[in-house]
Amino acid sequence: MEDRVQRAVELFMQGYGCGQSVVAAFADLYGLTQEQALCIGAGFGGGVGRMRMMCGAVSGLVILAGLDQGQTEGGDRDGKGRCYRLVQDLLAQFKEENGSIVCAELLGIKGPVAMGNFMPSERNAEYYKRRPCSAKVESAASIFARYLEGKETSV
């Protein structure tokens, strides 16, 4: 599982978004290609469409929880409840480790985020130096890896 965590960080460092990186590192476990996973996670970067709301790495956790425990029958309230429980457990762990699940808070952005700013920041040495994002990707991927390892040992 450590390889998957490192893969998530590598993808982020290659220029992919937080959510893309987390989902793509585990995609094959759910029958998804790398390309499909990258497309699924594409809109969650920058705190969902660069609006600095829920952290993209956290969104990746939510996507993975759905792939792992998502309900597939419309009236399956128990299945939906299991998925919601998993999402809440994973996000509680992320918040405990990182202090928040909100992109703006993790980045230290105060006040409202300007809408209409669609262009992502340029990825350069300064970007990586001042942003905690790679650590958040690593945290989210580690949390999901631990979940999967715990699931394997309980079977």
Buried (B, 14 or more C-beta within 10 A) or exposed (E): BEEBBEBBBBBBBEEBBBBBBBBBBBBEEBEBEBEBBBBBBBBBBBBBBBBBBBBBBBBBBBBBBBBBBBBEEEEEEEBBEBBEEBBEEBBEBBBEEBEBBBBBBBBEEEEEBEEEEEEEEEBEEEEEEEBBBBBBBBBBBBBBBBBBEEEEEEE
